[in-house]
Amino acid sequence: MKNLLLTLLITLIVSSCGKNRNGKTLAIKGTEILNKNSEFKISKDTFDFKINGDLRKATYFNDKYYCMFETNRENTSKSLKKMVVLDKKGTFVEDVFIPGGIQNMIYYDIRIENDSLFLQRAQFDEENFVLGKYVADFQPTETKAFKTYEDDQFNVYSTCRGEWGGTVFFQDKKTNELFEGSSTCPTVINKIGNEYYVTNYMGHMMGFASINKISDPRKLKKSEWDFKRRFGSKYQKGIEKVLDTMDFYIPTSFVANNKLVHIYNDDKGTYIAEIENGKMKPVYTFDFKFYPQFNQQLEKGKQVLPFEVAESEKDGILLIDGNSLNFKFLR
């Protein structure tokens, strides 16, 4: 009886190991096949910079990287924020003084406008601090609305009110008319031809991700200049849902070879995908799993995103320029 049990146990172990190896081999082959004729160019560099903290925000300003790190404090749940400036090669340049008003912010965004870097408290309590072009400390400044996107025809603004929804606003530059539509926490806006694509994400409860297409912003609901209202817009006029899902998080969307593509994660990995029939169709699988966060859209659709590697928890900065993706890892 003991011999029979031992034989069965060995058989199960061998069988199990064989299945794992085969499954892994198939997954690798699948990835290789998927990426074999890929149009995407992936490059990796390492910045020779190390700091005790987690990279939360990163932006490109004055030909330098401005990186916000957060570290845990002892005997309190609050984190300590530290902003560091790096040059293009990742060499340390200077620290930026962070005042108490910023240290107390839980949710905040970095904005670039009129040759200045702003740090804005997110959601309901908008409060702005400005970093001048030739100074290294933040100063309080008046509250203002920042553009999410701009082209020759429109200034685009957006608001996120958490579980109360969000709004995207289009201002006609010629007439100064304002139009609005429902858009649950817009993350990034892309344009292909004359059509605008708004990527949304809200992390409340299970999380929601969606892509909205707006073919003609002038067909949205006419709006008033009120960006501080508590609730997001409820108007769907002029908006087409391209994707609406609770399955995964879409940190960013971008245009490559005149096609809209998206980075997303699932339990197995990180991918670039197109949307086909309302579903994600992966077209590229990265050889490591990482979690990016959209921070900044530069000219001609270029993007800056901090990221964290899933296995090592190392941080880095991802630069997207069309079909080129450059990963800059921090040591």
N, C-alpha and C positions, 0 to 999 in steps of 0.2 A: 504493500500500500504506500509506504514511504517512497519507494522508488518511482511509483506511478506519479505521485504528487510532485516529486522533484523533476521528473521528465516534463510534466505539464508546465511547471514554473519556468524551466529553461526555454521551452518552446514559446511561451508568452513573451519572455524577455527578448528573445531573438526576433520574434515577429514584430514586437513593438519597435525595437531599434531599427529594423529594416524599414518599417513604415515611416519613421521619422526621417531617416536618411533619404528615402525616396521622395517624401514630401518636400524636404528641403531642396533636393536636386531639381525637382519640378519647378519649385518657386524660383530658383536661380535661373533656370532655363527660360522660364516665362518672362522674367525681368530682362534677360539678355535679348530675347526675341522682341519684346516690346520696345527696347531702347536701340535696337540694332540700326534702324534707319531713322533715328530721331533727328528732328530739326533743331533740337535744343543743344546749346553749347554750355557745358558745365565746367567751371574752373574753381579751384580751391587755393586759398592763400592762408598764411598764419601771421597774425599780428603779434609781435614780440612784446606783449603787454599783459600784465596779470594784476588783478585786484581782488580783494576780499569782498565779494558782493555779487549780486545777480543783475545782469543787464536787463533793464526794463524798457528803456526808450533809446533810440538812436536816430540822429538826423544829420544831414550834410549841410553845412553852413560856412560861408567864407573859405571854401576849399579845405575844410576840416570836418572831422566827425565829432559831434557833441553827444556824449554817451551818459545816460543817467543810470547809475547803479543804486541798488538798495540792499542794505544789510540789516539783519535783526539786532535789536537792542536787548540787553539783559533786563529782566524784571519788568518788561512792558511788551505789549503786543505791537507797538508802533515800530516802523522801520526807519532807518537812517538813510537819507538820500545823499548821494554824492555825484556831482557831474564832473566828468573828465573830458578834456579836449585832446584828440589824437590827430596827427597829420595823415596825409594820404597813405603813408607806409605803415601807419599804426604806431608811430613813435609818440610818446607822451609829450604834450605841449604845455598844458597848465590845468589847474583846477579852477572850477567856477564856484564862487561862493553861493550857497543855497540858504536863503533867509527862512525864518520860522514859518512864514505864511505858506511856503512851498513844502516844508517838512511835514506840515499837518495835512496836506492833500492826500487823499486815498486814490482818487481817480483824476487823472490830468492828461493833457495832450500838449505836444510841442508843435508850434505853428511857426512858419516862416513867412514874413510879409514885409514889404517895403524896407528891405535890407536890415531887418531886425529879427531876432529870434524871440518868440513869445512862449511862455508856459501858461496854459489856461486850465483852471479847475473845470473838470468835466461835469456834465449833466446839470443839476439844478442851480448850484451856487457858483455861477461863473465869476471868476476872479482872475485877473491877468497880471503877469509879471513880464517885463521886457528886458532883453539882453541886447544892449547896443552893439553896433558893429565893431567898435574898438575898445570895449570894456569887458571885464571878467566878473561881473556880479549882476544879479537880477534886481530890478527896481519895480515897485508897484506901478501900475498904469491903469488908465480907464478901461472899463469893460467894453469890448467891441465884438462884433461878429467877424469871424474869419472865413475866407473863401475855402470851400472844399475842392473846387475845380474852377477853371476859367478857360474860355476860348474867345474867339473874335466876336461871338454873338451873345454869350451869356456869362454872367457871374453866377456860380452855383454855391449855395450855402446848405448846411444840413444841421439838424439837431437830433439828439438821442435822449429820450426821457425814460430809459429803462423799460420796465414792464408796461409803462403807459404809452409806448410807441415812439415813433420818430417821424421826421419830416424832411423832405428835400425841396429846396426853393431854387427856382431859376429866375434870375433877373435879366430882362431884356436890356442890353446895353444901349440900344437906340431909343427906346420909349420909356425906360426905367420901370416898366410894368413888372410885377412880381407874380409868379405862378408857383403853386405848391402841389405836392402829392404825398400820399402815405408811403413811408419807407422806414421800416423798423431798424433804426440805428445804422445809417449808411457808413460804410467803411471806406470804400474807394469808388471813384467814378471813372469810367473809360468811355472813349468815343471811337466809333468805327463809322466812317462816312458821315452821315448826318444824324446817326442814332447814338443815344447815350445809354450806357449800361451801369446800373447802380448795384453794387454788391453790399448786402446787408448782413449783419450778424448781431444777435443778442444772446447773452449767456444766461438769461434768466431760466430757472428750472432746468429742463433738458437741453435748452439752447435751440435757436432757430437760425437758419441760414436761407437767404433767397437772393435771386438776381432779378432785377426789374429792367425792362427795356422801355425807354421813352423816345419815341420817334420824332415827336414835335412838342417841345416844352410849352409852346404857346397854347396847346390844347389841354394843358392841366388846368386845375381850378385856379381862378384869379385869387390872389392873396394880399394880405396886408403886411406891413413891415413890423412884425412882432415875432421875434425869435425866442422870447422868454416864456411863452405860455407853457403851462404845466403838462399838457397832453399833446401827443403827436397828432398829425393830420389823419383824418379818416377818409380823405378823398382818393378814389382809385381811378378817376377819369384820366384818360391818356396814358395809363400805365399797363404794360403787358408783363405778366409773370412768365419769366423764362425758366426759373427754378424756384421751388419752394420745398424745403426739406427740414427735418429734425434729425437726420441721420449723422451729420458730421459738421465740423467747423470749417468755414472757408476763410482763411486769414487774408487772402488777397486774390484779385483777378487782374490780368494784364493782357495787353494786345501783343501778339507775336505773329508776324507774317500776315497781318490784317485779319487775324482770328482772335476771338476772345477765349482765353484759357484761364484756368483756376488752379491754385495750389490747395490741396486738402489732405487731411489725415484720416486713416481709419485704424483699427486695432493692429493691422499688419505693417503699415508703412506710410510713406508720404509720396504724393503723386502730383503730376500736372495732368489736368483733364479738360476735355471739351464737354459741352452739354449737348446731348443728343436725345431727342424725344423726352425732354424733361428729366433726364437722368445723367449722372456723371459717367463719362467714358474716358478712362485713363489712357493717356498717350505717352506718358513717361513715368517711370518708377525710379525714385532716388535710391542710391545704394546705402543710405542711412536714414533713419527716421528722425525728424526734427520738428520743432514747433515754432513757426514764425509768427510775427505780429506786425501788421502794417503800421508804419509810422509816417511816411512822407512820400509824396509824389512830386518828382522834379519835372523839368521841362521835357517835352516829347514823351511823356508817359514813363520815364524812369522812376524806379521805386527804391526806397530804403526800408529794410525790415530787420530788427533784431531777431535772433532765434536762439533756441536752446536745443542741444542734441539730446535725444531721449535717453540713450544708454549712459553717456558720460556726464550729462548735465552741464557740459561746456557751453559757453555762450559764443555768439558771433554776430556778424552783420552780413546780411544778404543784400546784394545790389542786383536789381533786375533792369535790364535794358533790352527790350524786345525779346529775342529768343536766347539772349545771353544771360546766364545766372552765375554770379561770382560770389562765392562764400569766403568770408574773411573770419577765420576762427581766432578766438582769443585764447591765449595759453592758460 
